Amino acid sequence: MTSIARSNRYHIAVFGRRNAGKSSLVNCIAGQSVSIVSDVAGTTTDTVWKNIELPGVGAAVIADTAGFDDEGELGALRVAAARKVLERADVAILLLGNDACDCAVEKEWYELMRRMQLPVIVVVGKFDSDDSAERLAIVKKIFDNGAIGFSAVTGVGRDDLLAGLVRCYRQNESDCDITRSLVGAGDMVVLVMPQDASAPKGRLIMPQVQTLRNLLDKHCIPLCCAPEELQQLLQSIVAPPKLIITDSQVFATVEKLVPAGTMLTSFSVLMARMKGDIAVFVDGAKRLLELSPGSRVLIAEACSHIPQNEDIGRVKLPSMLRGRFSDDVCVDVVSGNDFPDNLDGYDLVIHCGACMFTKRHVMARVAQAVEQGVPITNYGIAIAALTGVLDRVVY
């Protein structure tokens, strides 16, 4: 279970006031002591993430956030950090403690979650007190989707909460199909994977692993090779493959060898479809071709890593942009969670395939760019546009 990448886990986040019982709820769901439990308000100061396995869901990760009523300068930073968790969560648990009759703050967060189209399960905690039924009745009137009574002491409501999490998960389960309807059982698929200096020694990068597993699950017939062996591979098979999936950086080389009738795409393009808004990314690629000398581009990588000599985000893409337009094109690179709140001044954002992010995390950045009027595209879509093969690529 621990070997499953966090980006491929179902993200559950628990929100509520200080001392509402969030840590107790997390521990009860996880079936183990994950967060420190205390009667002292503000015990949880930073978001705590724990990998868990949920029946009906599988690999998941649950987040215990700081209370959103935290105070002071540090408290404001903790609340801001909790808001950032909203961008990563697949479902939110909004927990109300003994203050169910005064839930103005909870209502504000609830409305924010709904605007973000984030599924919310409202829970009335500490459901072992004398006024439990009264508090639950009040909350059900305030929140339009009802509420669940829950006690970490007695376990009341735990099964109902788990069932709610499973329902939310199943509504989005189809998002996990990387190759969608492009291929099916029995289809031959060629994976072209460069093994250059930027490839991790002794292993494949995550998009390649995820795609290969997806093809095996669908009972396709995957064949793997490096770009140098693609022509030999194609000559050795009787019938052309249904699909060729390549690393985006060798689009130009691979496209010349693709047989008639064979579809072409890349790992990054597939990730763009699965985790982002493909229509927005394609439109962003068209805007990319309208850049000019002096344009300013932000390249965003989901993972933090030590740059390599052949790094695509820090070396290859900037080189392609400057070679196409001008050395005066300004390129800034950010990684991990270091994505600016204000994109003013940028003419374009180019995001990586985001194999380390959830779909909601990527879509939050897409929404931010769209709201601020800045075109955004994806590594694979951008490279396809720059190499002139975008019309040939399926997505």
Number of C-alpha atoms within 10 A of each C-alpha: 10 9 5 11 15 19 17 17 20 26 25 23 26 28 28 24 23 22 21 22 26 30 27 24 26 25 19 18 21 18 11 11 13 20 20 11 17 13 10 9 15 19 16 21 19 17 19 17 18 18 20 18 18 16 11 13 18 14 19 22 21 26 26 27 26 30 27 22 15 18 13 8 8 11 17 14 16 23 20 13 17 23 17 14 21 23 19 22 23 23 24 24 23 23 25 29 22 17 12 20 14 12 15 11 12 22 14 10 17 22 14 14 19 11 9 15 12 20 18 22 20 24 26 28 28 24 24 16 11 9 11 19 13 11 21 22 15 15 23 16 11 15 14 9 11 14 23 20 24 26 21 21 12 12 14 17 18 18 12 13 20 15 15 16 24 16 14 18 20 12 10 11 12 11 13 14 17 23 21 16 7 12 17 17 12 13 16 20 23 21 23 25 24 18 15 11 11 14 15 10 10 5 10 14 13 14 20 21 11 19 20 21 14 17 22 13 12 17 15 18 17 19 14 17 17 15 20 14 11 20 14 11 15 16 10 10 10 7 10 18 20 20 22 24 26 28 21 24 20 17 24 15 14 20 18 10 11 18 16 7 10 12 20 22 26 28 25 26 30 24 25 29 21 23 22 27 18 19 13 17 26 21 14 22 27 18 17 23 14 11 18 16 14 14 18 17 22 21 23 25 26 20 15 12 9 6 12 13 11 13 14 19 23 19 13 14 20 20 16 15 24 16 11 16 16 16 13 13 20 17 21 15 17 18 16 14 14 12 16 12 10 10 16 11 11 18 21 24 28 25 29 26 27 26 26 20 22 22 25 21 23 24 18 17 19 22 16 17 20 13 10 13 14 18 23 29 29 29 30 30 31 28 24 24 18 19 17 12 17 21 8 12 19 14 21
